[in-house]
């Protein structure tokens, strides 16, 4: 009974933590609990939210993608070059999205065909694409035209465009994972890759797909970030990979694969991380504390996932033992 209660508490930890942090920040800063601040919070979280959706797909297969921040930077650098050279916005955005998918496919190719570990492949690609972007930008900040930033403040039927974009991505991802064979196959791979192979699932195609999706989400997240920042700096996209992993795991997605959801899991994790960062800004906290808080969130997310996994394994062993006793 105690184990069940503990497991239930661990499963509800993201929601409980979200409510607790919101309550504490509202007490410390009365301005925090307001409609305008809530809307700003959602708008600011849009880039990392979209990247975290792609990361959720990868984590469900027991993989990881450490290159998403570098993909954002590389695509953003090329898009900025095109915009400053006088090319159309449509071409710049198309190139950025194409780069995201292409770079994600390269990750998938090295993981599937060369049979390299996802951690090693994506870590190497992090340095490759970030180095490529630094070469393209010559390690200098590239300021985008003022009219480009207006896309980030534009509204569609009264709703900010970044919110519309990330809500659409969440909806499509949720439907893909819960209403399609593709989603069920991803969960099957994460639960037991050998059983999935024996069942005849197209493992290679599925892994290619999840890393392409992760690259696509990184590109879309990069576009949203560019409309908010208005420039591509040498640090653009930095640490997005860790925030995306932390958001997904805080929301209940397992690092061991086979368990998790974008709704409401990843969304809660994203909002929690953004709420902490916004709260620190509103409280005028020391900027040097920001990376410490981020590190603490990541450690807490891993601790939660490890605890959930340990309880699940114990429950599985007990079930097997009881079944053996009955026979």
C-alpha positions as CSV (number, residue, x, y, z in Angstrom):
1,X,0.0,0.0,0.0
2,X,2.8,2.3,0.9
3,X,4.6,1.5,-2.4
4,X,1.4,2.3,-4.3
5,X,1.0,5.7,-2.5
6,X,4.7,6.5,-3.2
7,X,4.4,5.6,-6.9
8,X,1.2,7.7,-7.2
9,X,3.0,10.7,-5.6
10,X,5.9,10.3,-8.0
11,X,3.5,10.2,-10.9
12,X,1.8,13.3,-9.8
13,X,5.0,15.1,-8.8
14,X,5.1,17.4,-11.8
15,X,1.6,18.7,-11.1
16,X,2.2,19.0,-7.4
17,X,5.5,20.7,-7.9
18,X,4.0,23.1,-10.5
19,X,1.3,24.2,-8.0
20,X,3.8,24.5,-5.2
21,X,6.3,26.7,-7.2
22,X,3.5,28.9,-8.5
23,X,2.1,29.4,-5.0
24,X,5.6,30.3,-3.6
25,X,6.4,32.7,-6.4
26,X,3.0,34.4,-6.1
27,X,3.6,35.0,-2.4
28,X,7.2,36.3,-3.0
29,X,6.1,38.5,-5.9
30,X,2.4,39.6,-6.1
31,X,2.9,40.6,-9.8
32,X,3.7,37.0,-10.7
33,X,0.1,35.9,-10.2
34,X,-1.5,37.9,-13.0
35,X,-3.1,37.2,-16.4
36,X,-0.5,39.2,-18.3
37,X,2.4,37.4,-16.7
38,X,0.7,34.0,-17.3
39,X,0.4,34.9,-21.0
40,X,4.0,36.1,-21.1
41,X,5.1,32.9,-19.5
42,X,3.4,30.8,-22.2
43,X,4.8,32.9,-25.0
44,X,8.4,32.8,-23.5
45,X,8.1,29.0,-23.1
46,X,7.1,28.4,-26.7
47,X,10.6,27.7,-28.1
48,X,11.7,25.3,-25.5
49,X,8.2,23.7,-25.5
50,X,8.5,22.8,-29.2
51,X,12.0,21.4,-28.7
52,X,10.9,19.4,-25.7
53,X,8.1,17.8,-27.8
54,X,10.8,16.4,-30.3
55,X,12.9,15.3,-27.3
56,X,9.9,13.4,-25.9
57,X,9.7,11.3,-29.1
58,X,13.3,10.4,-28.9
59,X,13.2,9.6,-25.2
60,X,10.3,7.2,-25.7
61,X,12.6,5.0,-27.8
62,X,15.2,5.1,-24.9
63,X,17.4,7.4,-27.0
64,X,18.5,11.0,-26.5
65,X,19.3,14.0,-28.7
66,X,22.0,16.3,-27.4
67,X,22.3,18.2,-30.7
68,X,19.0,20.1,-30.7
69,X,20.5,23.4,-29.5
70,X,23.3,23.2,-32.1
71,X,20.7,22.4,-34.8
72,X,18.8,25.6,-33.7
73,X,22.0,27.6,-34.0
74,X,23.1,26.2,-37.4
75,X,19.7,26.6,-38.9
76,X,19.3,30.1,-37.4
77,X,22.8,31.1,-38.8
78,X,21.8,30.1,-42.3
79,X,18.4,31.8,-42.1
80,X,20.0,35.0,-40.8
81,X,22.5,35.0,-43.6
82,X,19.7,34.7,-46.2
83,X,17.6,37.4,-44.5
84,X,20.4,39.9,-44.3
85,X,21.3,39.1,-47.9
86,X,17.8,40.3,-49.0
87,X,16.1,36.9,-49.6
88,X,12.5,36.3,-48.6
89,X,11.3,35.2,-45.2
90,X,9.7,32.1,-46.8
91,X,13.0,30.9,-48.2
92,X,14.9,31.6,-44.9
93,X,12.3,29.6,-42.9
94,X,12.2,26.8,-45.4
95,X,16.0,26.5,-45.3
96,X,15.9,26.5,-41.5
97,X,13.3,23.8,-41.3
98,X,15.0,21.8,-44.0
99,X,18.3,22.0,-42.1
100,X,16.6,20.7,-39.0
101,X,15.1,17.7,-40.7
102,X,18.4,17.0,-42.6
103,X,20.5,17.1,-39.4
104,X,18.0,14.9,-37.6
105,X,18.2,12.4,-40.4
106,X,22.0,12.4,-40.1
107,X,21.7,11.5,-36.4
108,X,19.3,8.7,-37.3
109,X,21.5,7.4,-40.0
110,X,24.6,7.2,-37.7
111,X,22.5,5.6,-35.0
112,X,20.7,3.1,-37.2
113,X,23.2,2.2,-39.9
114,X,26.5,2.7,-38.1
115,X,25.0,1.3,-34.9
116,X,26.5,4.0,-32.7
117,X,25.1,5.0,-29.3
118,X,22.6,7.9,-29.5
119,X,24.5,9.7,-26.7
120,X,27.8,9.6,-28.6
121,X,26.3,10.5,-32.0
122,X,24.3,13.5,-30.8
123,X,27.1,14.7,-28.6
124,X,29.5,14.7,-31.5
125,X,26.9,16.4,-33.7
126,X,26.4,19.1,-31.1
127,X,30.0,20.2,-31.6
128,X,29.9,19.7,-35.4
129,X,26.8,21.9,-36.0
130,X,27.8,24.5,-33.4
131,X,31.2,24.7,-35.0
132,X,29.6,25.0,-38.5
133,X,27.3,27.8,-37.2
134,X,30.2,29.7,-35.7
135,X,32.0,29.4,-39.0
136,X,28.9,30.8,-40.8
137,X,28.5,33.7,-38.4
138,X,32.2,34.2,-38.0
139,X,31.5,34.1,-34.2
140,X,29.7,37.5,-34.4
141,X,26.1,38.3,-33.5
142,X,23.8,38.7,-36.5
143,X,21.0,41.2,-35.9
144,X,17.8,40.4,-37.8
145,X,15.6,43.1,-39.4
146,X,13.1,44.7,-37.1
147,X,10.2,43.5,-39.2
148,X,11.1,39.9,-38.6
149,X,10.7,40.4,-34.8
150,X,7.1,41.5,-35.5
151,X,6.2,37.9,-36.2
152,X,6.8,37.1,-32.6
153,X,4.4,39.8,-31.4
154,X,1.8,39.2,-34.0
155,X,-1.6,37.7,-33.1
156,X,-3.9,35.3,-34.8
157,X,-7.6,35.7,-33.7
158,X,-6.3,37.5,-30.6
159,X,-3.8,34.7,-29.7
160,X,0.0,35.3,-30.0
161,X,1.4,33.5,-32.9
162,X,4.1,31.7,-30.8
163,X,1.3,30.2,-28.7
164,X,-0.6,29.1,-31.8
165,X,2.5,27.4,-33.2
166,X,3.4,25.5,-30.0
167,X,-0.2,24.6,-29.3
168,X,-0.5,23.2,-32.8
169,X,2.8,21.2,-32.4
170,X,1.6,19.8,-29.0
171,X,-1.8,18.8,-30.5
172,X,-0.3,17.0,-33.5
173,X,2.3,15.3,-31.3
174,X,-0.3,14.2,-28.8
175,X,-2.6,12.8,-31.5
176,X,0.4,11.0,-33.1
177,X,1.4,9.3,-29.9
178,X,-2.1,8.4,-28.7
179,X,-4.1,7.8,-31.9
180,X,-1.8,6.3,-34.4
181,X,0.1,3.0,-34.9
182,X,3.3,5.0,-35.1
183,X,2.9,6.2,-31.5
184,X,2.1,2.7,-30.2
185,X,5.1,1.4,-32.0
186,X,7.4,4.0,-30.3
187,X,6.2,2.9,-26.9
188,X,6.8,-0.8,-27.9
189,X,10.4,0.0,-28.9
190,X,11.0,1.8,-25.6
191,X,9.5,-1.0,-23.5
192,X,11.5,-3.8,-25.1
193,X,13.4,-3.4,-28.3
194,X,14.0,-7.1,-28.8
195,X,10.3,-7.9,-28.5
196,X,9.5,-5.1,-30.9
197,X,12.0,-6.5,-33.4
198,X,10.5,-10.0,-33.0
199,X,7.1,-8.5,-33.6
200,X,8.3,-7.3,-37.0
201,X,8.2,-3.6,-36.2
202,X,10.2,-1.4,-38.7
203,X,12.8,-0.3,-36.1
204,X,15.1,1.4,-38.5
205,X,12.4,3.5,-40.0
206,X,10.9,4.4,-36.6
207,X,14.3,5.6,-35.3
208,X,15.0,7.6,-38.4
209,X,11.6,9.2,-37.9
210,X,12.0,10.2,-34.3
211,X,15.3,11.9,-34.9
212,X,13.9,13.7,-38.0
213,X,11.0,14.8,-35.8
214,X,13.4,16.0,-33.1
215,X,15.4,18.0,-35.8
216,X,12.2,19.5,-37.2
217,X,11.0,20.5,-33.7
218,X,14.5,22.1,-33.0
219,X,14.1,24.1,-36.2
220,X,10.6,25.3,-35.3
221,X,11.8,26.1,-31.8
222,X,14.7,28.0,-33.3
223,X,12.3,30.1,-35.4
224,X,10.2,31.0,-32.4
225,X,13.4,31.9,-30.4
226,X,14.6,34.1,-33.3
227,X,11.4,36.1,-33.4
228,X,11.7,36.8,-29.6
229,X,15.5,37.5,-29.5
230,X,15.9,39.3,-32.9
231,X,19.5,38.1,-33.4
232,X,21.7,35.1,-33.7
233,X,24.5,35.2,-31.2
234,X,27.3,32.7,-30.7
235,X,25.4,31.3,-27.7
236,X,22.1,30.9,-29.5
237,X,20.4,27.6,-28.7
238,X,22.9,26.9,-25.9
239,X,21.6,24.5,-23.1
240,X,18.3,24.0,-24.9
241,X,19.1,20.3,-25.0
242,X,19.3,20.0,-21.3
243,X,16.2,22.1,-20.7
244,X,14.3,20.0,-23.2
245,X,15.4,16.7,-21.5
246,X,14.6,18.1,-18.0
247,X,11.1,19.3,-19.2
248,X,10.3,15.9,-20.7
249,X,11.5,13.9,-17.7
250,X,9.9,16.2,-15.2
251,X,6.6,15.6,-17.1
252,X,6.9,11.9,-16.6
253,X,8.8,10.7,-19.7
254,X,11.3,8.0,-18.8
255,X,15.0,8.2,-19.7
256,X,14.7,4.4,-20.0
257,X,12.1,4.6,-22.7
258,X,8.6,3.3,-23.2
259,X,6.8,5.7,-20.9
260,X,5.7,9.3,-21.1
261,X,3.4,11.8,-22.9
262,X,3.5,15.3,-24.3
263,X,0.1,16.1,-22.8
264,X,0.0,17.1,-20.1
265,X,3.4,15.7,-19.1
266,X,5.9,17.6,-21.2
267,X,3.8,20.7,-21.2
268,X,3.9,20.8,-17.3
269,X,7.6,20.3,-17.3
270,X,8.2,23.1,-19.8
271,X,6.0,25.6,-17.9
272,X,7.6,24.6,-14.6
273,X,11.1,25.4,-15.9
274,X,10.0,28.6,-17.5
275,X,8.2,29.6,-14.4
276,X,11.3,29.1,-12.3
277,X,13.4,31.2,-14.7
278,X,10.8,34.0,-14.9
279,X,10.3,33.9,-11.1
280,X,14.0,34.4,-10.6
281,X,14.0,37.4,-12.9
282,X,11.0,39.0,-11.2
283,X,12.7,38.5,-7.8
284,X,15.9,40.1,-9.1
285,X,17.9,37.0,-8.2
286,X,21.6,36.9,-8.9
287,X,22.0,35.8,-12.5
288,X,24.8,33.4,-11.4
289,X,22.0,31.4,-9.7
290,X,20.2,30.6,-12.9
291,X,22.5,27.7,-14.0
292,X,22.5,26.3,-10.5
293,X,18.7,26.3,-10.5
294,X,18.7,24.6,-14.0
295,X,21.1,22.0,-12.7
296,X,19.0,21.3,-9.7
297,X,15.9,20.9,-11.9
298,X,17.7,18.4,-14.1
299,X,19.0,16.4,-11.1
300,X,15.5,16.4,-9.6
301,X,14.0,15.2,-12.9
302,X,16.5,12.3,-13.1
303,X,15.9,11.4,-9.4
304,X,12.1,11.3,-10.1
305,X,12.6,9.1,-13.1
306,X,15.0,6.7,-11.4
307,X,12.6,6.4,-8.4
308,X,9.6,5.7,-10.7
309,X,11.6,3.1,-12.7
310,X,12.8,1.3,-9.5
311,X,9.2,1.0,-8.2
312,X,8.0,-0.3,-11.6
313,X,10.7,-2.9,-11.7
314,X,9.9,-4.1,-8.2
315,X,6.2,-4.3,-9.1
316,X,7.1,-6.3,-12.2
317,X,9.3,-8.7,-10.3
318,X,6.5,-9.3,-7.7
319,X,4.0,-9.9,-10.5
320,X,6.3,-12.5,-12.0
321,X,6.9,-14.1,-8.6
322,X,3.2,-14.4,-7.8
323,X,2.5,-15.8,-11.3
324,X,5.2,-18.4,-10.7
325,X,3.7,-19.3,-7.3
326,X,0.3,-19.9,-8.9
327,X,1.7,-22.2,-11.5
